[in-house]
């Protein structure tokens, strides 16, 4: 909540008891990461708040009727709750001070106490100081975003919550979570920034992209974690997507990092002349940790192809056709190396599809290989190997309708479930909606997902409870259900559920950035027909537009047309 240009976290506590009792609010030196030292706590003179370590404040909506303090040698404050206390503060040199305030409960009478925690230190939030920081309101932070309006209240809530999750975790860099994952990964950043760009949060994404070069080594390696060879492809791909989705030319300060990043991939590749199944691929690396121990992961190779293709496109637009041709050829060579590797290992696999590496059977790690379909679109929507991989994962690696990653995560992974859903969506497979429903049902009451969910407790079992990559994938899933690029075409409404069409209320999304310009899409239905309408802002030429509403034949729209009417089938 915003108050006086400051952000405040509020916790509403409502308690009741069948006999005389106390509502106890305690302060302890820990957070989800471990110890958070408390060296001194002071109770305000009016007993309506604490001052912690001389800086942080916690306020109560009513004066405390009892209070207590403790420190390291006396143990936790819980051991002394009912003891007399004449002190109004405590100090602990060990940093293990604890405190409690108590509010009396009368039998059968609910009592509400609101705890307010300003999200800035007391010294910083004083309005008289020059360092006073103004927090933007949500309307300002979300300005220009693609708005969604659908009859499914839960889907609507999750989309709105996911957008706010993206904003909250991109103050300067972009983070995958608020605690354990409050670190930078190029991998997570690529997916999160793509969702931000596709949702219209362009300026916020650009600010993060401007910092990419600061993490690039002199050799051209985009380094966030050593031994992960996918990062260069991800960095180059998302910079290209920024230019495509924003309609802006390559920023001059990005040119050198892009060249160096592409050359790093070229140098990193192994020789094509090796007599092994990994000839021409990238070296063995840790890659995405959910794939397994070090191996020659196709995930790294697919991202590197996309990175080289992106660098070729961006550099070609600068007029450097020689470098562009070199990058394009290197991408083709790497793609050919993957094809040779897959052919050489085909007899080892008990099922068709793309394993995680040349030396793996088809297992859960194959989830990484569907990146060839989503988000990179290196392979066609109906590529047999891609769909066989998705089918294998659904048949062998899904639990209760979601992808169960048994490597490290050991739980149902929501963003990887949505990766499979995206592959199905491209292929026009109605199972994509089933996966969306599963993901939506597993969201927390606040509209969040942990990185992995325990299938029995349905609670988080990996990472932070607010996983930003998962939120990003929900945004992308909703966006692609309404509008997505497929080569030189724009596909509209290919993921609209049939039950959304049972209401006359318009279903709308936009304005959404695409490679061709911004577009707003609406669907209005009645008992006889369904009208799909779109308002585009093309930057140059109008793309081929296809209407792929589930349950209806695909329609290629004539140039210049802005709506199409579909007749419902007659029911006798």
C-alpha positions in Angstrom: 0.0 0.0 0.0 1.2 3.5 -0.8 1.1 6.2 1.9 2.7 9.6 1.9 4.8 8.6 -1.1 6.1 5.6 0.8 5.4 1.9 0.4 3.9 0.2 3.5 3.4 -3.5 4.1 0.2 -4.1 6.1 -0.7 -7.3 8.0 -4.3 -7.6 9.2 -4.7 -9.9 12.2 -8.1 -11.0 13.4 -8.3 -13.2 16.5 -11.1 -14.6 18.7 -11.2 -17.0 21.7 -13.8 -18.8 23.7 -12.2 -17.6 27.0 -10.0 -14.7 28.1 -6.8 -14.8 26.1 -4.1 -12.7 24.4 -3.2 -12.0 20.8 0.6 -12.0 20.7 2.7 -10.3 18.0 6.3 -11.2 18.2 9.5 -9.9 16.6 12.4 -12.3 16.0 15.8 -12.1 14.3 15.2 -14.2 11.2 13.8 -14.1 7.7 13.4 -16.8 5.0 17.2 -16.6 4.2 18.3 -17.1 7.8 19.4 -14.8 10.6 18.5 -11.1 10.4 20.3 -9.6 13.4 18.3 -7.5 15.9 20.6 -5.7 18.3 18.1 -3.3 19.9 14.3 -2.9 20.1 12.5 0.1 21.7 8.8 0.4 22.3 7.3 3.8 21.5 6.1 5.9 24.4 2.5 5.4 23.3 3.1 1.6 22.9 1.9 1.7 19.3 5.1 0.6 17.6 8.7 -0.6 17.8 11.9 1.0 16.6 14.3 -1.7 15.5 18.1 -1.2 15.3 17.4 2.5 15.5 16.1 2.6 11.9 13.2 0.3 11.0 9.7 0.8 12.3 6.8 -1.5 13.0 3.5 0.2 13.9 0.3 -1.2 15.6 -3.2 0.1 15.1 -3.9 0.1 18.8 -1.7 0.5 21.9 -0.2 -2.7 23.3 -1.7 -3.7 26.6 1.3 -5.8 27.6 4.8 -6.2 26.3 7.9 -8.1 26.8 11.5 -8.3 25.7 14.3 -10.8 25.7 17.9 -11.3 24.5 20.3 -14.1 23.7 21.1 -15.3 27.2 17.5 -15.3 28.4 16.2 -17.2 25.4 13.3 -16.5 23.2 10.7 -14.0 24.3 8.0 -16.7 24.4 9.6 -18.0 27.6 8.9 -14.7 29.4 5.5 -13.6 28.0 3.7 -13.5 31.3 6.5 -12.2 33.4 6.4 -8.6 34.6 8.2 -6.1 32.3 9.2 -2.6 33.4 11.6 -2.0 30.5 10.7 -0.2 27.3 13.7 -1.4 25.3 16.3 -4.2 25.0 19.8 -4.5 23.7 21.6 -7.6 22.6 25.3 -7.6 21.6 24.8 -11.0 19.9 22.1 -9.6 17.7 19.4 -12.1 19.0 17.0 -9.7 20.6 13.3 -10.6 20.6 10.1 -8.7 21.5 6.4 -9.2 21.9 3.3 -7.1 22.3 0.0 -8.4 23.6 -3.6 -7.4 23.0 -6.4 -8.8 25.3 -9.1 -10.9 23.8 -12.5 -11.2 25.5 -14.6 -14.4 25.2 -16.4 -14.6 21.9 -15.4 -11.1 20.7 -13.2 -10.9 17.6 -10.4 -8.3 17.7 -8.6 -6.9 14.8 -5.0 -5.5 14.9 -3.3 -4.1 11.9 0.5 -4.2 11.8 2.1 -1.6 9.4 5.7 -1.9 8.3 7.2 0.9 6.2 9.3 -0.6 3.5 12.0 2.0 3.9 14.2 2.9 6.9 13.0 5.7 9.2 15.8 8.0 8.2 15.1 7.5 4.5 11.4 8.1 4.6 11.5 11.5 6.4 10.0 14.0 3.9 12.4 16.7 4.9 15.5 15.0 3.7 16.9 15.3 0.2 17.2 11.5 -0.1 13.4 11.1 0.2 12.4 8.6 -2.4 9.0 8.8 -4.2 7.6 5.3 -5.0 5.5 5.3 -8.2 1.9 4.4 -7.9 0.7 1.2 -9.7 -1.0 3.3 -12.4 2.4 4.8 -13.2 4.4 1.6 -12.9 2.0 -0.2 -15.2 1.5 2.6 -17.7 1.1 1.3 -21.3 0.7 -2.4 -20.3 -1.5 -4.8 -22.3 -4.8 -5.0 -20.5 -6.8 -8.1 -20.2 -10.6 -8.4 -19.7 -12.0 -12.0 -19.6 -15.0 -13.6 -17.9 -12.8 -16.0 -16.0 -12.2 -14.1 -12.8 -9.4 -16.4 -11.7 -7.5 -16.1 -14.9 -8.0 -12.4 -14.8 -6.7 -12.1 -11.2 -3.6 -14.3 -12.0 -2.7 -12.1 -15.0 -3.0 -8.9 -13.1 -1.0 -10.3 -10.2 1.7 -11.7 -12.5 2.2 -8.2 -14.1 2.7 -6.7 -10.6 5.1 -9.5 -9.8 7.2 -8.6 -12.8 7.3 -4.9 -11.8 8.1 -5.7 -8.1 11.1 -7.8 -9.1 12.7 -5.4 -11.7 13.9 -2.4 -9.6 17.2 -2.2 -11.7 18.2 -5.7 -12.6 15.5 -8.3 -12.8 15.3 -11.1 -10.2 13.6 -14.5 -10.1 12.3 -14.1 -6.6 12.4 -11.9 -3.5 14.6 -13.9 -1.2 16.6 -17.0 -2.2 16.4 -16.0 -5.9 17.1 -12.3 -5.5 20.1 -12.7 -7.8 20.6 -12.2 -11.5 20.5 -15.0 -14.1 20.6 -14.4 -17.8 18.3 -17.4 -18.2 15.5 -16.2 -16.0 16.0 -12.6 -17.2 15.5 -13.6 -20.9 12.1 -15.2 -20.1 11.0 -12.5 -17.6 12.1 -9.6 -19.9 10.3 -11.2 -22.8 7.1 -11.3 -20.9 7.6 -7.6 -19.9 8.2 -6.6 -23.5 5.2 -8.6 -24.7 3.0 -6.9 -22.0 4.1 -3.4 -23.0 6.5 -2.7 -20.1 9.1 -1.7 -22.5 11.0 1.1 -20.6 11.4 -1.2 -17.6 12.8 -4.0 -19.7 15.1 -1.6 -21.5 16.6 -0.4 -18.2 17.6 -4.0 -17.4 19.0 -4.7 -20.8 21.2 -1.7 -20.6 23.0 -3.4 -17.8 23.8 -6.6 -19.7 27.1 -5.4 -21.0 28.4 -4.8 -17.4 28.3 -8.6 -16.9 30.1 -9.5 -20.1 33.7 -10.7 -19.8 36.4 -9.4 -22.1 36.1 -12.6 -24.0 32.5 -11.9 -24.8 30.9 -14.3 -22.3 27.7 -13.0 -20.7 28.4 -14.3 -17.3 26.0 -14.6 -14.5 27.0 -18.1 -13.3 30.1 -19.9 -14.5 29.7 -23.0 -16.6 26.3 -22.2 -18.0 26.6 -21.9 -21.8 23.1 -20.8 -22.6 23.5 -17.3 -21.4 25.0 -15.8 -24.6 22.2 -17.1 -26.7 19.6 -15.8 -24.3 21.2 -12.3 -24.0 21.5 -11.9 -27.8 17.9 -13.3 -28.4 16.2 -11.0 -25.9 18.1 -7.9 -27.3 16.8 -8.8 -30.7 13.3 -9.2 -29.3 13.5 -5.8 -27.7 14.2 -4.2 -31.1 11.4 -6.2 -32.8 8.8 -5.6 -30.2 9.6 -1.9 -29.6 10.2 -1.1 -33.2 13.4 0.6 -32.4 16.8 0.3 -34.0 19.7 -1.4 -32.2 21.2 0.9 -29.5 24.7 1.9 -30.4 26.0 0.9 -27.0 24.7 -2.7 -27.6 26.6 -3.2 -30.8 30.0 -4.3 -29.4 28.5 -6.6 -26.7 26.4 -8.3 -29.4 29.4 -8.8 -31.7 31.6 -10.1 -28.9 28.8 -12.3 -27.6 28.3 -14.0 -31.0 32.0 -14.5 -31.5 32.1 -16.2 -28.1 29.5 -18.7 -29.2 31.5 -19.4 -32.4 34.7 -20.0 -30.4 33.0 -22.1 -27.8 31.6 -24.7 -30.2 33.5 -28.0 -30.3 34.9 -29.2 -33.6 32.6 -30.7 -36.2 35.4 -33.3 -37.0 35.2 -35.1 -33.7 34.1 -38.7 -33.9 31.6 -38.4 -31.1 27.9 -37.7 -30.8 28.5 -34.2 -29.4 30.7 -33.1 -32.3 30.0 -29.4 -33.2 27.9 -28.8 -30.1 28.8 -26.6 -27.1 31.0 -28.2 -24.4 29.5 -30.0 -21.4 28.2 -27.6 -18.9 25.8 -27.2 -15.9 23.3 -25.3 -18.0 19.9 -25.0 -16.5 20.2 -26.8 -13.1 16.9 -28.7 -13.5 18.3 -30.6 -16.5 20.9 -32.6 -14.4 24.7 -32.8 -13.9 27.2 -31.5 -16.5 26.4 -32.7 -20.0 26.2 -31.7 -23.7 22.8 -30.1 -23.4 20.8 -29.4 -26.6 19.2 -26.6 -24.5 22.5 -24.7 -24.8 22.8 -25.4 -28.5 19.2 -24.3 -29.4 19.8 -21.0 -27.5 23.1 -20.5 -29.2 21.5 -20.9 -32.6 18.9 -18.3 -31.7 21.6 -16.0 -30.4 23.7 -16.3 -33.6 20.6 -15.7 -35.7 19.7 -12.7 -33.6 23.1 -11.2 -33.9 23.1 -11.8 -37.7 19.8 -10.0 -38.0 20.8 -7.1 -35.9 24.2 -6.6 -37.4 22.8 -7.0 -40.9 20.5 -4.1 -40.2 23.6 -2.0 -39.5 24.9 -2.8 -43.0 27.7 -5.2 -41.9 26.7 -8.0 -44.3 30.0 -9.8 -43.9 29.7 -10.3 -40.1 26.0 -11.0 -40.5 26.8 -13.8 -43.0 29.4 -15.2 -40.6 26.9 -15.4 -37.7 24.2 -16.8 -39.9 26.5 -19.6 -41.3 27.6 -20.4 -37.7 24.0 -20.8 -36.7 23.4 -23.1 -39.7 26.5 -25.1 -38.8 25.3 -25.6 -35.2 21.8 -26.6 -36.4 23.4 -29.2 -38.7 25.5 -30.5 -35.8 22.3 -31.0 -33.7 20.7 -32.9 -36.6 23.7 -35.2 -37.0 23.8 -35.8 -33.2 20.1 -36.6 -33.1 20.4 -39.0 -36.0 23.5 -40.7 -34.6 21.8 -41.4 -31.3 18.3 -42.2 -32.5 18.7 -46.0 -32.0 19.6 -45.5 -28.3 16.2 -44.0 -27.5 13.2 -46.0 -26.5 10.8 -43.3 -27.6 10.8 -40.6 -30.3 11.7 -37.1 -29.3 14.6 -34.9 -28.3 16.5 -36.0 -25.2 18.3 -33.5 -23.0 21.7 -34.5 -24.5 23.2 -37.1 -26.9 24.0 -39.3 -23.9 20.6 -39.3 -22.2 17.6 -41.5 -22.7 14.2 -39.8 -22.9 13.7 -38.5 -19.4 12.5 -35.3 -17.6 15.5 -33.4 -18.9 13.9 -33.5 -22.3 11.8 -30.5 -21.1 14.8 -28.3 -22.0 14.8 -29.5 -25.6 11.3 -28.2 -26.4 12.9 -24.7 -26.4 13.3 -25.4 -30.1 9.5 -24.8 -30.3 9.0 -22.4 -27.4 10.1 -19.7 -27.1 12.6 -19.8 -30.0 10.4 -21.2 -32.8 13.4 -22.8 -34.5 11.3 -25.7 -35.5 7.8 -25.7 -37.1 4.7 -26.0 -34.9 4.0 -29.5 -36.1 7.5 -30.9 -36.1 7.1 -34.5 -35.3 10.1 -34.7 -32.9 8.9 -31.6 -31.0 5.4 -33.0 -30.5 6.7 -36.5 -29.6 8.8 -34.8 -26.9 5.8 -33.0 -25.6 3.8 -36.3 -25.7 6.5 -38.2 -23.9 6.7 -35.6 -21.1 2.9 -35.6 -20.7 2.8 -39.4 -20.6 5.8 -40.1 -18.4 6.7 -37.0 -16.5 3.4 -35.4 -15.5 1.8 -35.7 -12.0 -1.7 -34.5 -11.4 -1.7 -32.6 -14.7 1.6 -30.8 -14.3 5.2 -31.4 -15.2 7.0 -33.1 -12.3 10.7 -32.3 -12.5 12.5 -35.0 -10.5 15.9 -33.5 -10.9 16.7 -31.0 -8.1 13.2 -29.4 -8.1 11.4 -32.6 -7.0 8.0 -31.1 -7.6 5.5 -29.9 -10.1 7.1 -27.1 -12.0 4.6 -24.5 -13.3 6.7 -22.5 -15.8 7.9 -25.7 -17.4 4.3 -27.0 -17.5 3.5 -23.8 -19.4 6.4 -24.4 -21.8 4.7 -27.7 -22.8 1.4 -25.8 -23.1 3.0 -23.3 -25.5 4.2 -26.1 -27.7 0.7 -27.5 -27.8 -0.8 -24.1 -28.4 1.4 -23.6 -31.5 0.2 -27.0 -32.8 -3.4 -26.3 -32.2 -3.7 -29.0 -29.5 -6.6 -28.4 -27.1 -4.6 -29.9 -24.2 -2.9 -26.5 -23.9 -5.9 -25.2 -22.1 -5.9 -28.2 -19.7 -2.4 -27.4 -18.7 -3.3 -23.7 -18.2 -6.2 -24.8 -15.9 -3.8 -27.0 -13.9 -1.4 -24.1 -13.4 -4.2 -21.7 -12.4 -5.5 -24.2 -9.9 -2.1 -24.5 -8.2 -1.7 -20.8 -7.7 -1.6 -19.5 -4.1 -4.5 -17.4 -2.8 -2.3 -14.3 -3.6 -1.9 -15.4 -7.2 1.7 -16.7 -6.9 3.6 -19.9 -7.7 6.7 -21.3 -6.1 9.3 -22.8 -8.5 8.1 -26.3 -7.7 5.0 -27.6 -5.8 4.9 -30.7 -3.6 2.2 -33.0 -5.2 0.8 -34.0 -1.8 0.9 -30.9 0.3 0.5 -28.6 -2.7 2.9 -26.2 -1.0 6.2 -25.0 -2.3 9.2 -27.4 -2.3 11.8 -25.4 -4.2 12.9 -21.8 -4.4 10.9 -18.8 -3.3 7.1 -18.9 -2.9 6.9 -16.0 -5.4 8.7 -17.3 -8.5 8.9 -14.6 -11.1 9.7 -16.8 -14.1 6.4 -18.6 -13.4 4.6 -15.3 -13.3 6.3 -14.3 -16.6 5.1 -17.6 -18.2 1.5 -16.9 -17.2 1.7 -13.5 -18.9 3.1 -15.1 -22.0 0.5 -17.8 -22.0 -2.3 -15.3 -21.9 -0.7 -13.1 -24.5 -0.1 -15.9 -26.9 -3.7 -17.2 -26.5 -4.8 -13.8 -28.0 -1.9 -12.9 -30.3 1.4 -14.5 -31.3 3.9 -14.3 -34.1 4.6 -17.3 -36.3 7.2 -16.3 -38.8 5.8 -13.6 -41.1 2.2 -14.3 -39.8 0.2 -13.1 -36.8 -2.0 -15.7 -35.2 -5.1 -14.3 -33.4 -7.3 -15.9 -30.6 -5.8 -19.4 -31.0 -6.1 -20.1 -27.2 -9.5 -18.7 -26.3 -11.5 -21.3 -24.2 -14.9 -22.2 -25.5 -16.7 -21.3 -22.2 -15.5 -17.7 -22.4 -17.7 -17.4 -25.5 -20.9 -18.1 -23.5 -21.1 -14.6 -22.3 -22.0 -11.5 -24.3 -19.3 -9.5 -22.5 -16.5 -8.5 -24.8 -13.2 -10.4 -24.3 -10.3 -8.0 -24.9 -6.5 -7.9 -24.8 -4.1 -5.1 -25.7 -2.6 -3.0 -26.9 0.0 -5.8 -27.2 3.4 -5.3 -28.8 4.3 -7.6 -31.7 7.1 -7.8 -34.2 4.8 -5.9 -36.7 3.4 -3.3 -34.3 0.9 -3.0 -31.5 -2.5 -4.6 -31.7 -5.6 -4.8 -29.6 -7.9 -7.8 -29.9 -11.5 -8.3 -28.9 -14.0 -11.1 -29.2 -17.7 -10.5 -28.9 -20.2 -13.4 -29.1 -23.9 -14.0 -29.1 -26.1 -17.0 -29.7 -25.6 -17.1 -33.5 -22.1 -15.8 -34.2 -18.7 -14.7 -32.8 -17.0 -11.5 -34.0 -13.2 -11.2 -33.8 -12.0 -7.6 -34.1 -8.6 -6.1 -33.9 -7.1 -2.6 -33.9 -3.5 -2.6 -35.2 -0.8 0.0 -35.3 1.4 -1.4 -38.0 4.9 0.0 -38.2 5.4 -0.8 -41.9 3.7 -3.6 -43.8 0.7 -5.5 -42.6 1.5 -9.1 -41.9 -0.6 -12.1 -42.9 -3.2 -12.6 -40.2 -4.8 -15.9 -39.4 -7.8 -16.4 -37.1 -7.4 -19.7 -35.3 -10.3 -19.7 -32.8 -10.5 -23.3 -31.3 -13.3 -25.3 -32.8 -13.4 -23.3 -36.1 -11.5 -23.6 -39.3 -8.4 -21.4 -39.7 -9.2 -18.2 -41.7 -6.6 -16.2 -43.6 -7.8 -12.6 -43.4 -7.8 -10.4 -46.5 -5.4 -7.5 -46.3 -6.9 -4.4 -44.7 -9.7 -6.2 -42.9 -10.2 -5.5 -39.2 -12.8 -8.0 -38.2 -14.2 -11.4 -39.0 -17.5 -13.0 -38.1 -17.7 -16.7 -37.4 -21.1 -18.5 -37.4 -21.8 -20.8 -34.6 -22.8 -24.3 -35.7 -26.6 -24.9 -35.7 -27.8 -27.3 -33.0 -31.1 -29.1 -33.8 
